[in-house]
C-alpha cells in the first residue's frame, strides 16, 4: 500500500526515513529482499530509498483509489522538494539525501512518474517503437538511477543499462500476457499481432495456435537480444554489485527459456523459474564470477 503524506508536524528525521524505506522494501516487496542481500552493504540504504520511490510511484499509478493523475501530480510536487525544499514524505526525505550524495539528476525520477501518467490513458501499442518509448519512461530510468549509485555513469554504461532494462521490461510483458490482457492491457505491438495473423479476440479467448506461438517466438527473441546486448554491464562493476547485475540478466534469460519450454504458451500457464533453479542460478553465477568472498 502506498505511504501517505504527513499532513502537519515536524519533518521526519533522516534515520526515521531510511528505516521506513528499508521496512517498506523488506516487508511488502518480497523480491527486493533477495536483491538487497546481493547489494554492497554500504549502498543498501540508498537502494532502499530509490526502490521505495519507484515502488510507491507505481503503486499510485496501479492501485490508488480516486483520481490517479491528480495524485501523481501531488507526488511529483512532493518529489520536487528533494531538490528545492524540505520534503515531508518519509520516502522523499531519504531520497533527498541519496540525490545529494550521489548527484542524481531529476530526469529519471520524473520520467518514471510520467510513465504512470501514460498508464492511465494507454492500454495498446500499435508499433514496437511506441512500446520502446514507453519503456524509455517505465524501465530505463530505474537503471539510470542505479548507475549513479554504483558510480557507473559513462555513456557506454548507460547504453548497456538501457538495453538490460528494456530486455527485463519485455520479459515481464511476455511473462504476463494473460494477466495484462485480463486487466485490459496488451503490450504485444498490434502491428506484430497483425503481421502474424493473431487477433485481439483470440487473445481474449486464450487461443494458443501456431500464429500465437510464432508471434511469441519473435517477441522472445527481441527480449533476448536486448538482454544479451546489455550483459557486459556486469563486467564494469566489482563485488556483489557485479553479482546482482549478472543475476538480473540471467534471471530474465531463464524466464525466456521457461517460455520456450512451454512452447510459447504463456496463456495457459504463467512461465516462472522454480526456487531450486533460482538457487542454482545464484550459486553458479557467483562461482563463475568468483564472488563467493566478495563484500
BELLIN-V952449 format. One record per run of one state. SS is the DSSP state (alpha for helix, beta for strand, coil for the rest). FROM is the first residue (numbers start at 1). TO is the last residue. If there is no record, write none. Layout:
SS|FROM|TO  SS|FROM|TO
//
This chain:
coil|1|13  alpha|14|28  coil|29|29  alpha|30|38  coil|39|40  alpha|41|63  coil|64|67  alpha|68|84  coil|85|89  alpha|90|102  coil|103|106  alpha|107|121  coil|122|127  alpha|128|138  coil|139|139  alpha|140|150  coil|151|154  alpha|155|175  coil|176|176  alpha|177|182  coil|183|189  alpha|190|195  coil|196|199  alpha|200|204  coil|205|209  alpha|210|236  coil|237|238  alpha|239|261  coil|262|274  alpha|275|289  coil|290|295
//
